[in-house]
Amino acid sequence: MNADALLRRGLAASGALACAVAVGLSAYASHGLQGQDAQRVGLAALFAFGHGLALLLLAPGAASRLRVVALVTLMLGLLLFSGSLVGAALASLPASLAPTGGLLLILGWLMIAGDALRR
């Protein structure tokens, strides 16, 4: 198996893991947290599930280098955005990486759009 195929499989598996973590975060936000912490973890879960599902579905068919880079960008954005919100809620860390994560998510989706238009 070549490196690109391994990367695509890893991205798809990471997407499925993000979805699983999102379910757990949603339950914890609903039953174990209150106020702003519940909102932050709930939002992190929403983004983790949506982008995890996108990774799971888009990664196996990523035929172009641009699409693979876009998916890696989505994964990094998801980790920074959701991770920053969860860290703020559960460990009182600053959520200062969330905007960077959000920008990476936007950039990833724009690259996917550009790749779709190129085909």
C-alpha positions in Angstrom: 0.0 0.0 0.0 1.4 3.4 -0.9 1.6 6.4 1.4 -1.3 8.2 -0.2 -3.6 5.2 0.3 -2.5 4.9 3.9 -3.1 8.6 4.5 -6.6 8.3 3.1 -7.4 5.3 5.2 -6.0 7.1 8.3 -8.1 10.2 7.6 -11.2 8.0 7.2 -10.5 6.2 10.4 -9.8 9.5 12.2 -13.2 10.7 10.9 -15.0 7.7 12.4 -13.1 8.2 15.7 -14.1 11.9 15.7 -17.8 10.8 15.3 -17.5 8.4 18.2 -15.8 11.0 20.5 -18.5 13.5 19.4 -21.3 11.1 20.7 -19.5 10.9 24.1 -18.9 14.6 24.3 -22.6 15.3 23.5 -23.7 13.0 26.3 -21.3 14.6 28.7 -22.4 18.1 27.7 -26.0 17.1 28.2 -25.7 15.2 31.4 -22.5 16.3 33.1 -21.9 19.9 32.4 -23.8 23.2 32.9 -23.7 26.7 31.5 -21.0 27.8 29.2 -19.0 24.6 29.6 -22.0 22.6 28.3 -22.3 25.0 25.4 -18.7 24.8 24.5 -18.5 21.0 24.7 -21.8 20.7 22.8 -20.5 22.9 20.0 -17.2 21.0 19.9 -19.2 17.7 19.6 -21.3 19.2 16.8 -18.3 20.2 14.8 -16.5 16.9 15.5 -19.4 14.8 14.3 -20.0 16.8 11.2 -16.4 17.1 10.1 -15.7 13.5 11.2 -18.5 12.3 9.0 -17.1 14.4 6.1 -13.6 12.9 6.6 -15.0 9.4 6.8 -17.0 9.8 3.5 -14.6 12.0 1.5 -11.2 10.5 2.3 -11.6 7.1 0.6 -12.3 8.7 -2.8 -9.8 11.5 -2.6 -8.2 11.2 -5.9 -6.2 14.5 -6.2 -3.4 15.8 -4.1 -5.4 19.0 -3.4 -8.3 16.9 -2.0 -6.0 15.0 0.3 -4.4 18.3 1.5 -7.8 19.7 2.0 -8.9 16.8 4.2 -5.7 17.0 6.3 -6.5 20.7 6.7 -10.0 19.8 7.9 -8.6 17.3 10.4 -6.1 19.8 11.8 -8.9 22.5 12.0 -11.2 20.1 13.8 -8.5 19.2 16.3 -7.7 22.8 17.0 -11.3 24.1 17.1 -13.0 21.3 19.0 -9.9 20.6 21.1 -9.6 24.2 22.2 -13.3 24.3 23.2 -13.1 21.1 25.1 -9.9 22.2 26.8 -11.5 25.4 27.9 -14.5 23.7 29.3 -12.8 20.7 31.0 -9.4 22.1 32.0 -9.9 25.9 32.1 -7.5 26.3 29.3 -7.9 29.4 27.0 -9.9 28.7 23.9 -7.4 30.8 21.9 -6.8 28.1 19.3 -10.4 27.9 18.3 -10.3 30.8 15.8 -7.2 29.2 14.1 -9.0 25.9 13.9 -12.1 27.6 12.4 -10.0 29.3 9.8 -8.4 25.9 8.9 -11.9 24.4 8.6 -13.0 27.2 6.2 -9.8 26.8 4.2 -10.2 23.0 3.9 -13.8 23.4 2.6 -12.7 26.1 0.1 -9.9 23.7 -1.1 -12.5 21.0 -1.5 -14.8 23.4 -3.5 -11.8 24.3 -5.7 -11.0 20.7 -6.3 -14.6 20.0 -7.2 -14.6 22.8 -9.7 -11.3 21.6 -11.3 -12.8 18.2 -12.2 
